[in-house]
Amino acid sequence: MTARPDPNRIGGLEWTRRTNGLLSRRERLQLLGSVATTQRDYFLHRLRRDRPSATPRPGEREIRPPDSRFAREVETAAAEQNPVILTHSYRSWIFGRALADVDGTDVDEELLFAGALLHDHGIEPVVPGEDFTLRSAQRATECARAAELDDERTTTLADAITVHTTPGITVERDGALGYYIQNGALVDIAGNRIWDLSARLIDDTLARYDRQGFTRGLGGHFTKEAKAVRGGRFSMLRRCGFVPLMHMAPFDRKSK
């Protein structure tokens, strides 16, 4: 049985509540190493021109929303977001679910659906000095309580949402839920791990939830959050060139 992630690790629920997302100098240096490793691996794949597979990947399957009271609460909350964030959230869910299948990793389907659809809920409007993931986690918690989820699953969901912006998270340390929320979002944002999915899944997902205006829209939200929480994770990622990286995503440029 996998141990519950430490809520006081960088990005964990209690860490985020305690710090409002502000990194210490030591924490920033620690995360910069993870950023460098991730960017190195990403560019190696791009240089090799790695692309989505022409045939379905082992483990890929049709992905449908959970049919539950909780899922309906989540979709209602997700609809409160602007179209750019809403469609990104659905794409992140599909890509994250598909990556978990390809990796052969068990993940709570309801919580992944909820976490992916609400991971960016708090990004608009920004609140100076408060990491947006706290507001995203709060909205997800409200949905969980309305659907009478137990406290353990509710806390797991909130923790996965607050940790999803932390560079270098792993299944072993941070849990499958946070890992696949992050990795699903990164497929959509920058094309990271797109080579582990099939072209058909990518094309079908973009047909259902197009990326029209996405890069420009999310880039604006990203920059506002970085300025609102100086010394936070988005501020650090912005300095590391994350916004230009978004413009390199291997999708149709007309959709940006």
N, C-alpha and C positions, 0 to 999 in steps of 0.2 A: 504494500500500500504506500503510495507516494505521500511524503510528509507535506503538511500545509506550508506554503511559502512564508518566510519571515516577514511579517507586516512592517517591520522597521528597516528592511533593506532599502536601498535607494529606489524610490518610486513606489514602494509598498504603501498600503493604505494609511498606516499610522505615521510613516515617515512623511507622507505628503500632507497629512493633517497637521503634523507638528511643525513642519518647515514652510508650509504653503508652496512647496516646490522649489525653494531656494537651495542651491548646492553650496556646500562648503568647498574650499580650495582643494582639499584632498579628494572629495567626491568628484569634482570636476576633472581632475587629473586622471582619476580612475576611469571615468566615462570616456575621456578623450582617447584612451587606448582602445576601447571597444569600438569607437567610431572609426579609428584608423584601420582596424582589422576588417570591419564590415565594408568600408569603402574599397579597400584593397581587393577583397574577394569579389565585390560587385564589378569593379572595373576589369578584373581578370576575365570574368564571364563575358562582359561586353566586348573586350578585345578579341575573344575567341568567337564572337558573333553567335553565342549560344541563343537559341530561339525556342519557343514552345514546340513541343513534339507534334509531328503531323498526325500521330495516332494517339488515342486515349492512353493516359498513363495507368499503370497497374494501380488498382484501388479507386480510380475515378468512377463516379456514379452520378446519377441525377440528384440535384440538390434542391430540396423543397423546404419552405419554412415549417417549423414545428406547429402542430395543431394543438394549441393549449390556451388556457385563459391568460397565462403569463405572456405568451408570444403576442397575443392580441393587445395586451396592455403596452407591450414594447413597441409594436407597430404604431399605435396611437401616439405614443410619446415621440417616436422617430419622425412622424409626420409634422411635428412642430418645427423641425429644422428646415433651413432653406434648401432648395432643390440641389444645389451643388454638394452640400454635405449629406443630404439624404441619399442621393444616388451613389456617392462614394461609400456610404455605410453599407448599402446592399452589396456593392461589388466587393468590399472588404470581407463581408460575411461569406460570400460564395468562394472567393479565393482562399480565405483562411480555412474553410471547411474542406475544400479540395486538397489543400496542402496537408492537412491532418490525415486525410484518407491516403494520400500518396505516401506519407511517412509511416503509415500504419500506427498512428497514435490515437488512443482513445481520448475523446474530449466530450464534455457535457454539451449536447447539441442545443438545448434550450439556452444555456448560459452563453455559449458562443454566439448564437443568434442575437441575444440581448446585448452582449458586450460589443459586438461589431456594429450593431445599429445605433448604439448610444455612445460609443467611445468618444465622439467629437461633439456631443450634444451641448456641452458647456462652452464651446469655443466662441460663440456669439451670443451676447456681446462680451467683450473682455472685461475683466475686473482687475484693476491695478493691484499688483502684489499678491494675487491669488491664482494658483495654477488651475487652468481650466478643467483638468481631469477630475478635480474635486466636485465640480458642478455636474459633470457627466456622471460620475459615480453616484451622486445624490439622486439624480433623475432615475437612474437604473434602480436604485434602492427603493424609491417610491413605487415603481412598477412592481418590484418583487413583493413589497408589503401589500400592495393592492391585490395581488394574486395569491397572497398567503404562502409565499415560499418560506422555507425554514431559514433560521438565522445563519447557519453555516454556509449554505449556498449563496445567500444574499451577500455575505461578507466576501466570499470567494469572488463573486462577480465584481464588487466594488474595488477590490484589490487588483484584479486583472485590468480594470479600466485605468486605474491610476498608474500602474506600472508600464502600460503599453508604450509610453513615449521614452522609456529608458533604453538607451543603446545597449546592445549586447545581452539582452535577456535570454534565458534558456529554459527549456521544459523542466530540467532537473531542479534548478534553483527557484524559478519564478512560476512554474506551473504551466500546463498545456494551454489553459485558457488565455492567459496574458500573451503567451508566445504566439498563438495563432491569430489573436486579434491584431497584434503588431505585424506579423508577417503577411496576413491578408491585406492590411492597409498598405504595406510597403510594395506589394505587387502593383497595386493601383497607383500609388504615388510616384514610384520611380522605376517600376519594372523589376524590382528585386525578386529573385526566385521565379520569374516568369518562365524560365527554362525548365522548371520542374512541373509545369502544367501543359495541357494540350492546347493546340491552336483552336480546336473546336470549342473547348470550354471558355477560352478567352473571348472568342468571337460571339458566342451565344450570350455571354454575360454583358458584353458591351452593347449588344443589340437590345437587351432588356433594359439596361441602365447605362445610357450613353454618357460620355465624358465631356460633353459640350461645355466649354468654359471652365472645366474643372481645375486645370493647373493654375490658371490666373486667379480663380476664385480662392482656392485653398492657399495659394501663395500669399494672398492678401491677408487671410485669417492668420496664417503662420507668423507673418511679420508683425501684425498687431499684437499677438500673444507674446512674441519675443520681447517687444518693447514694453508691454504691460508688466511682465514678470522678469525684470532684468536680473540675471544671475540664475535663471531657471533652465530647464532642459531645452526648451525651444530657443532660448537666447543663445545657448551654447551651440546647438545644431545649426542655427542661422549663421553663426560665425564660421562654422565648418563647411559652409557652402551647400547646405541642404536645399535651399530654394532653387539655385541653378540646377541642382541634381534633378529636381522635379521636372524641369524643362527638357531633360534628356530622356525621359521615359519613352520606351519604344512603342508608342502608340501613334495613331494617325495624328499628325500635327494640326490638322483642321479641327480636331476636337478640343484643342487647348484654348 
